[in-house]
Every structure is written in C-alpha cells, then in structure tokens.
Amino acid sequence: MTVSSFPGGTSLSHLDIYDDPASDGIRGGSPHMHLVSTEAYLVVGGRGALQTIDSDGFREAVLESGSVVWFTPGTIHRAVNQGGLEVLVLMSNAGLPEAGDAVMTFPSEIVGDPAAYADAASLGEGDERAARAARRRDLAVSGFETLRDAVIDGDRTPLEEFYRQAGAIVRHRAAAWGRLVRERALAQAEQSLTLTDAVARGDVTHLHDARIHEAPTASGDRAFGMCGRIRAYDLTDQENPR
C-alpha cells in the first residue's frame, strides 16, 4: 500500500473537459455517478455548467473560474464545456473510482447487461481510444436524456431502475472497497484522533516528524476520463532529503 498524508484520504486530478459536441450538440463529458465517493470540482479556468440528477430532480449549476461544487454518491453528473473549462477534481476515498466506483448512464438495456456495459465502457487500445471515448460519451448522454426527461416529468421510475442496475454492476467488486477506505481515509482519521489524544496529554513528540510533501510534475499523455482528458497527481509521500 502506498502511503499518502494528503488531506482526507482524497485524490487530486487536473481535468480538461471534453470540448467536442456530443450527440445532442452539447460539448462535454460522459454523464455518470459514483456509488460511494463524493466528488468536488474546483474550477481553475474557462466556463461551463454541471448538469445533475439527484433526489431533488434535474438542475444545472454554473461553473466559472473560482467555482467550487461537490456532489454526493448517487448524483448523476455531466460536465458541460462552454469554453476552455478546466477543473481540479478532489475525490474522496482515493482508489475507489479506479476500483470501479462509477457507472455511466448508458441506456437501460446496456446497464442491465454486464457484458454489454463492459463493452460500451471499454476504450480499447491505441489510436481507437479517442473515438471510443466519444462513442461511450454519446451512449451515456442518450441514457442521461431519458433519466432527465423522466424526472422533469415527475417520474422517478427510470432513475430508481438505474440505481438498481448500477448497484448490480459493481456489487461483485464492492467487497474490496472497504479495505481501501480503512487503509486510507479511515486510517488518516484515526491518526488524527491519536494525535489529538496525545496533545491533550501534553505529548507533542509527533511534531518532530513534520514534513513538507510536493507532488511531482505530471508528465506523459493525459488519460481519457469520463468527463475529459485527465491527469492524476501522484500524492504518495516522497522521501525528502535532509
């Protein structure tokens, strides 16, 4: 297990939201949701919007430089790029998204079929990755439109069915998620409690272990993420020369 003292057991990525038009003409990413993790956008450039479907229905939040929005598990979200939109993404439960804590809003017949879902979500290899990223985005937009239109009309049945199907897709891998939470986010919280108790006893010896950590400059090609081209920061604690 890699050790990171970055606050809260979170992960950090830089995201350039896709700027090519989807099947409905809107520029942006693939609508999806997380089942366990809370995600935050810190907008660092450009402008756009965040379209969401949650327990309150459909809404659209404005995104501009300086905006901070976050959304809890079960919030279906779609990032819309209206001009150079760049965000820093802060994700709770570092490691869970990579372990499958996300389901895209493909049409119901795909989400309900694990093999079809896996095929639609796959990016393949090499030069085909960009085309497949656009294709899966358009599929997710199609399903998103169905869910959005239904909740606007007051019908939550398709949304409830999507939640059920999403849970079924990830259930086989969710057993491993508890370990990730315990080893990262929970371990940090328990360490903070240990230090709190120590200070209350007058013990401040841990201050001698103070360190500054700096994430190395990201390099290499940006990955094709769900919302855009993404570059994750390596937040592993590095050995600092004395």
C-alpha positions as CSV (number, residue, x, y, z in Angstrom):
1,M,0.0,0.0,0.0
2,T,1.3,3.4,-0.9
3,V,1.2,6.0,1.9
4,S,-0.2,9.4,1.4
5,S,-0.6,12.2,4.0
6,F,-2.6,14.3,1.6
7,P,-5.6,15.6,3.4
8,G,-8.6,13.3,4.0
9,G,-7.5,10.3,2.1
10,T,-8.5,12.0,-1.1
11,S,-7.2,12.0,-4.7
12,L,-6.5,15.0,-6.9
13,S,-6.6,15.3,-10.7
14,H,-6.5,18.0,-13.3
15,L,-9.3,17.8,-15.8
16,D,-9.8,19.4,-19.2
17,I,-13.5,18.9,-20.0
18,Y,-14.1,17.4,-23.5
19,D,-14.8,20.2,-25.9
20,D,-16.2,18.2,-28.8
21,P,-20.0,18.1,-29.2
22,A,-21.9,15.1,-28.0
23,S,-24.9,13.6,-29.9
24,D,-27.2,16.3,-28.6
25,G,-24.8,19.1,-29.7
26,I,-23.6,19.9,-26.2
27,R,-19.9,19.9,-25.6
28,G,-18.8,18.0,-22.5
29,G,-18.2,14.7,-20.8
30,S,-19.9,11.4,-20.2
31,P,-22.7,11.6,-17.6
32,H,-22.1,9.1,-14.7
33,M,-22.4,8.7,-11.0
34,H,-20.4,7.3,-8.1
35,L,-21.9,4.9,-5.7
36,V,-19.7,5.6,-2.6
37,S,-17.5,8.6,-3.2
38,T,-18.1,12.3,-3.0
39,E,-16.5,14.4,-5.8
40,A,-15.7,18.1,-5.8
41,Y,-14.9,20.4,-8.7
42,L,-12.6,23.4,-8.2
43,V,-12.8,25.4,-11.4
44,V,-9.5,26.9,-12.4
45,G,-10.3,28.2,-15.9
46,G,-12.9,28.7,-18.5
47,R,-16.6,28.4,-18.1
48,G,-19.3,25.8,-18.3
49,A,-22.0,24.1,-16.3
50,L,-22.6,21.0,-14.2
51,Q,-25.9,19.2,-15.1
52,T,-27.1,16.9,-12.3
53,I,-29.9,14.5,-11.5
54,D,-30.3,13.7,-7.8
55,S,-33.0,13.4,-5.1
56,D,-34.2,16.9,-5.9
57,G,-34.5,16.3,-9.7
58,F,-32.6,17.9,-12.5
59,R,-30.6,21.1,-12.2
60,E,-27.8,23.0,-13.9
61,A,-25.1,24.8,-11.9
62,V,-22.9,27.5,-13.4
63,L,-19.2,26.8,-13.5
64,E,-16.7,29.6,-13.8
65,S,-13.2,30.3,-12.5
66,G,-13.3,30.1,-8.8
67,S,-16.5,28.0,-8.6
68,V,-16.5,25.1,-6.1
69,V,-19.2,22.5,-6.3
70,W,-19.4,19.0,-4.8
71,F,-21.8,16.1,-5.2
72,T,-22.5,13.1,-3.0
73,P,-22.9,9.4,-4.0
74,G,-25.9,8.8,-6.3
75,T,-25.7,12.2,-8.0
76,I,-25.6,11.7,-11.8
77,H,-23.5,14.5,-13.2
78,R,-22.5,15.8,-16.6
79,A,-19.8,18.4,-17.1
80,V,-20.6,20.9,-19.9
81,N,-17.8,22.9,-21.6
82,Q,-18.8,26.3,-22.7
83,G,-15.3,27.5,-23.3
84,G,-11.9,26.2,-22.0
85,L,-13.3,24.6,-18.9
86,E,-10.6,23.2,-16.6
87,V,-11.1,21.9,-13.1
88,L,-9.2,20.4,-10.3
89,V,-11.1,17.3,-9.1
90,L,-10.9,16.3,-5.5
91,M,-12.3,12.8,-4.9
92,S,-13.0,11.2,-1.6
93,N,-11.9,7.6,-0.9
94,A,-8.8,7.7,-3.0
95,G,-8.6,4.5,-5.1
96,L,-12.3,3.7,-5.2
97,P,-13.0,5.4,-8.6
98,E,-10.2,3.4,-10.0
99,A,-11.6,0.3,-8.4
100,G,-14.9,0.8,-10.2
101,D,-16.9,3.2,-8.1
102,A,-18.6,4.8,-11.1
103,V,-21.3,3.8,-13.5
104,M,-22.2,5.7,-16.7
105,T,-25.7,6.4,-17.7
106,F,-25.9,4.1,-20.8
107,P,-29.4,3.1,-21.9
108,S,-31.1,0.7,-19.6
109,E,-30.7,-2.3,-21.8
110,I,-26.9,-1.8,-21.6
111,V,-26.7,-1.0,-17.9
112,G,-28.7,-4.1,-17.2
113,D,-26.3,-6.4,-19.1
114,P,-22.9,-6.5,-17.5
115,A,-21.2,-7.8,-20.7
116,A,-22.8,-5.1,-22.9
117,Y,-21.9,-2.5,-20.3
118,A,-18.2,-3.6,-20.2
119,D,-18.0,-3.5,-24.0
120,A,-19.6,0.0,-24.1
121,A,-17.3,1.3,-21.4
122,S,-14.1,-0.1,-22.8
123,L,-11.7,2.3,-24.5
124,G,-9.7,-0.4,-26.3
125,E,-6.1,0.3,-27.2
126,G,-4.0,2.8,-29.2
127,D,-5.5,5.2,-31.8
128,E,-9.1,4.0,-31.3
129,R,-9.3,5.3,-27.7
130,A,-10.4,8.8,-28.7
131,A,-13.1,7.5,-30.9
132,R,-14.4,5.0,-28.3
133,A,-14.3,7.7,-25.6
134,A,-16.6,9.9,-27.8
135,R,-18.8,6.8,-28.6
136,R,-19.3,5.9,-25.0
137,R,-20.0,9.6,-24.1
138,D,-22.8,9.7,-26.7
139,L,-24.3,6.5,-25.3
140,A,-24.2,7.9,-21.8
141,V,-25.8,11.1,-23.0
142,S,-28.6,9.1,-24.6
143,G,-29.4,7.4,-21.3
144,F,-28.9,10.7,-19.4
145,E,-31.6,12.3,-21.5
146,T,-34.1,9.5,-20.7
147,L,-33.5,9.9,-17.0
148,R,-33.5,13.7,-17.1
149,D,-36.8,13.9,-19.1
150,A,-38.5,11.4,-16.7
151,V,-37.6,13.2,-13.5
152,I,-38.6,16.6,-15.0
153,D,-42.0,14.9,-15.7
154,G,-42.1,13.7,-12.1
155,D,-41.4,10.1,-12.9
156,R,-38.6,8.6,-10.8
157,T,-39.1,5.1,-12.0
158,P,-36.2,5.1,-14.6
159,L,-33.9,6.7,-12.1
160,E,-34.7,4.1,-9.5
161,E,-34.1,1.4,-12.0
162,F,-30.8,2.9,-13.0
163,Y,-29.7,2.9,-9.3
164,R,-30.7,-0.8,-9.0
165,Q,-28.8,-1.8,-12.2
166,A,-25.8,0.3,-11.2
167,G,-25.6,-1.5,-7.8
168,A,-25.8,-4.8,-9.5
169,I,-22.9,-3.9,-11.9
170,V,-20.5,-3.0,-9.1
171,R,-21.6,-5.5,-6.4
172,H,-19.0,-8.1,-7.3
173,R,-16.1,-5.7,-6.8
174,A,-17.5,-3.7,-3.9
175,A,-16.2,-6.2,-1.3
176,A,-12.7,-4.9,-1.8
177,W,-13.7,-1.2,-1.3
178,G,-13.9,-1.4,2.5
179,R,-10.1,-2.2,2.6
180,L,-9.3,0.9,0.5
181,V,-11.4,3.1,2.8
182,R,-9.9,1.6,6.0
183,E,-6.3,1.8,4.7
184,R,-6.6,5.4,3.5
185,A,-9.4,7.7,4.6
186,L,-10.2,5.9,7.8
187,A,-6.5,5.4,8.7
188,Q,-6.0,9.2,8.4
189,A,-8.9,10.0,10.6
190,E,-7.7,7.5,13.2
191,Q,-4.2,9.0,13.1
192,S,-5.7,12.5,13.7
193,L,-7.6,11.1,16.7
194,T,-4.4,9.6,18.0
195,L,-2.6,12.9,17.7
196,T,-5.5,14.8,19.3
197,D,-5.3,12.4,22.3
198,A,-1.6,12.9,22.5
199,V,-1.7,16.7,22.5
200,A,-4.4,16.5,25.2
201,R,-2.0,14.5,27.3
202,G,0.7,17.1,26.7
203,D,2.6,14.9,24.3
204,V,3.8,16.7,21.2
205,T,6.6,14.4,20.1
206,H,5.0,13.9,16.7
207,L,5.9,17.5,15.8
208,H,9.4,16.3,15.2
209,D,8.2,14.2,12.3
210,A,6.9,17.3,10.4
211,R,7.4,17.2,6.7
212,I,6.5,19.1,3.6
213,H,5.5,17.0,0.6
214,E,5.2,18.1,-3.0
215,A,3.5,16.2,-5.9
216,P,5.9,15.6,-8.8
217,T,5.1,17.4,-12.0
218,A,2.7,15.3,-14.0
219,S,4.1,14.1,-17.3
220,G,3.0,11.9,-20.2
221,D,-0.2,11.8,-22.1
222,R,-3.4,12.7,-20.4
223,A,-5.8,9.8,-20.0
224,F,-9.3,9.7,-21.5
225,G,-11.5,10.1,-18.4
226,M,-15.3,10.2,-18.3
227,C,-15.6,14.0,-18.2
228,G,-12.5,14.9,-20.2
229,R,-8.7,14.4,-20.6
230,I,-7.4,13.8,-17.1
231,R,-4.0,13.8,-15.4
232,A,-3.9,12.5,-11.8
233,Y,-1.4,13.8,-9.3
234,D,0.9,11.3,-7.6
235,L,0.2,12.1,-3.9
236,T,2.4,9.4,-2.5
237,D,4.6,10.7,0.3
238,Q,8.0,11.2,-1.0
239,E,11.3,10.9,0.9
240,N,12.6,14.4,1.5
241,P,16.4,14.9,1.7
242,R,17.5,16.5,4.9
